[in-house]
Amino acid sequence: MTLTGDATVLGATALHAALASVPLDRDVQVDLAAAARIDTAGAWALAMLRRRLEQAGRGMTVTGAGETTLAFLGTVDAAIPEGERPPEPRLGLADRLEHLGRAVAGSVGFLLALTGYLGLFLARLARSALHPRQFRLTSLVHHCQEVGLKAVPIVAVMAFLIGVVLAFQGAAQLRQFGAEIFVVDLIAISILRELGILLTAIIVAGRTASAYTAAIGSMRMREELDAMRTLGLDPADVLFVPRILALLLMLPILGLVANVAGLLGGALMAWTQLGISPAMFQTRLVEGTGMSHVLVGMIKAPVFALIIGVVGCHAGMQVERDTESLGRMTSNAVVTAIFAVILTDAVFSIFFAQVGL
C-alpha cells in the first residue's frame, strides 16, 4: 500500500475510511516515500490500522520514511489510550485477609520507623548536650521564630473565637436552668484542659509538619543531603534536632497563649450575653478551676510537639526525586500528624480520667 499526498487532519475522515477497507487476511506494507506531510491525525489512522491487523493475527511494516517520521509515528501510537480494562476479579476471603494483613504490617512498619526517628532525635540531642559546640543555636532560634512567633496571631485568634463560641453556646443552654454562672467553669475547663492545647497542636501540625516535610524533601530532591554527608555533616544533627527542639520549646508557649486568648474571648462573651463582669468572671475562674486542669493541658504539649516534629521529618526523608512525591508526602505528613495528635489526646483523656485528674 502506497500513501501519497498529505495525511493530515483535513483529510483524516477519508483516510480513515480508505484504511478501514484494507483486507485483514494478509500482512500490509505501507510505503510513505510519496507522502508529502503527516500529522497526528494521519499517524493515528495508521496506528489504528496496525492494531486491527494485529488483532487479526497480521502485521504492518512502514517503509520509505525517515527516522524522524518513524519516531513520530511511534510516539503517536504509544500515546493512544488502551481500551477499558476488564473489571478486576472479586476478592475472596483469603484475598481480603491478605490485604488486611499487609495493611497491618505496613502500619506496624510505619510506627517502627517513627520510633526509630524519635530515637535518632534523642540520641543526637544527647550528643549535642555532651558537645555543646556542635549544637546549632542559630538554627534553633530561627525555627523557634518560624514555629512559635509567627504562629502566635493565628493561634490567638483561633482560641479567642473558640472561647466566644463556647460562651455563647453555653449561655444559651445554661440560661434555661438559671445556671449562667457555671458558664465560667465550662469555658475554663474546656479551654485549659482540652481545646486550647489540642487546637493549637492541630494548627501547628498543619503549619509546621508540612513546612518540615517540604523543606527536607526539597533538600532531598536537590541532593543536598548527600552533599551534607559528603562534607561530614549528619543530617539528623543539622535538620532534625533544631526543628523538633524548637517545637518542644514553643508549643507549650503557644498553648499558654491559646489558653489566655480563649479565656478572654469567653469572658467578653459572658459579659455581653450574661452580664457576668470581668471581676466576677475572674473570681469564679480562680475559685472553681484548679491548677490540675492547666497541668493536664500543658503535659500534653511536649508529646504533641514530638509527634508533629518526628512525623514531619520522617515524611521529608521519604520524598523521592519527583515533585509529585513531595506533594504527596507533604499531604500525608499533615494528615498523619493531625490524626496522631487527636488520637494521643483521646488516650490522655482516658488516662487522666482513670487516675482522677
Secondary structure, 3 states (H helix, E strand, C coil): CECCEEECHHHHHHHHHHHHCCCCCCCEEEECCCEEEECHHHHHHHHHHHHHHHHCCCCEEEECCCHHHHHHHHHHHHHCCCCCCCCCCCCCHHHHHHHHHHHHHHHHHHHHHHHHHHHHHHHHHHHHHHCHHHCCHHHHHHHHHHHCHHHHHHHHHHHHHHHHHHHHHHHHHHHHHCCHHHHHHHHHHHHHHHHHHHHHHHHHHHHHHHHHHHHHHHHHHCCHHHHHHHCCCCHHHHHHHHHHHHHHHHHHHHHHHHHHHHHHHHHHHHHHHHCCCHHHHHHHHHHHCCHHHHHHHHHHHHHHHHHHHHHHHHHHHCCCCCHHHHHHHHHHHHHHHHHHHHHHHHHHHHHHHHHCC
